[in-house]
Amino acid sequence: FAVRPYTPISSADQPGHVRLMVKSYEDGTVSKFFANLDVGDQVEMQGPIKKLQYEPNKYRHIVMLAGGSGLTPMTQVADKIL
């Protein structure tokens, strides 16, 4: 049993469907598990884990800076805002 936070890259308007981007590492416990899944396999998940709540029109300008593993959550935020 392992818990890792992954950010969905699928659109929120696709109920019942979740797409994740997971980089596979040779020594990664969870990433190896995901890499070895076959189409149709099922995985138990929980979440979401919200850290910040977006409030429309609260700010006139927003600067978004991300790198590495922060790129995926940033694309989700940009998709929601735009």
N, C-alpha and C positions, 0 to 999 in steps of 0.2 A: 504494500500500500504506500503510495507516494502522492504528495500534493504539489503541484506546480501551477503558477498563474500563467495562463495563456490568453491572449487577446483574440477574439474572433475577427476574421477579416471579411466575413460574409455580411451582407446588408441586413439591417434590422427588419426590413420589410419582407423577409423570407421566413415566416414562422415554421417551426419544425425542422429547420435546416441550419447547421452551424458549420462553418468552414474555418479551420485553424491553420496558421503557418507555423510549422515546428521544424527547426533545424536539428538534424540528427548528428549527435556526437557519438564516437565510438565508445566512450566510457560513460555516456549519459544513460541513467536508468530509465527515465521516462521517455526521452527522445528515441532510444532504441525500441522501446515498446511501441511507440507510434509508428516508427519506420517499418516494423514487422507486421503491421495490421493489413488485412486484406479487405477489399471492397465488401461492404456488408457487415463487417465486424462491428460489434457494439462496445461502447466504452461508457462507464459510469462517470458522470461529471456533476459538479456543483458550482454554484456561483450565481450571479456575478459578485465580484468584490469591488465595490465602488469606493474610490478614494476622493474624487472630486466630482461635484455635480455641476454640469454646464447650465448656465442660466442665460437664455437668449437675450440679446441686446443689453446686457449688463455693462459691457465695455465697448467703447468705440473702435479700438484697435486691439488686436491680439497678435502676439509674437509667439511662434511655435518653433522650438529648437529641439532636435532629437538626434540621437545617434545610436547605433548598435541595436540592442533589443528594445529601445524606446521608439523605434520607427513604426512598429506595428500598432501600438496603442495610439500614436499620434495620427496615423491614417484614419483610425476609427473616429477620433475627435473631429478631424477635418471633414470627414464624410457627414457627420452629424450637423456640424455648423453650416456647411455649404449646401 
